[in-house]
Amino acid sequence: MATSVQKNLSESNEKYVSTFDKGHLALPPSKKYLVLTCMDARIDPAAAFGIDLGDAHVIRNAGANAADAFRSIVISEQLLGTQEILLIKHTGCGMLTFENSDAYAIVEKNLGPEAHSELKQRQIDFGPFPQLDKAVEDDVALLKGSKLVPDSVAISGWVYEVETGRVRKVV
């Protein structure tokens, strides 16, 4: 039996398909850039950052974590030709509200000791950060310092303000 979320997906997709005319777009992003931003539901990257279908790769994860995105970044730049990275974190991010030990404790409480052991075994770092601008600077430095990102790739770091919809450049 389908959930209400699944029904909404199917119904919304039918509406989308009825006017869809972008099946001809090429696989590589036409504007040769990627955006790494947070998975926060309050961010609409296409609307907020002026991205049309086919323009750019959009990578989303908790906290716009650069280390967590390396696999996708390498694929984007090496196999699909992107030449610029826009890293965009945001105000009011949940990653500002906890430490790794808090996340480990919640997992153990909610999912039990076996799940907690799996986190330890996998050495999961949830990537929380206490200061927003510093986290942007650190992730940009990580990308710029990596041999997985060529020096020719332009990298900038931004903060999106969920309260106003405005972006500001940090680095």
Secondary structure, 3 states (H helix, E strand, C coil): CCCHHHHHHHHHHHHHHHHCCCCCCCCCCCCCEEEEEECCCCCCHHHHHCCCCCCEEEEEEHHHCHHHHHHHHHHHHHHHCCCEEEEEEECCCHHHCCCHHHHHHHHHHHHCHHHHHHHHHHCCCCCCCCCHHHHHHHHHHHHHHCCCCCCCCEEEEEEECCCCCCEEECC
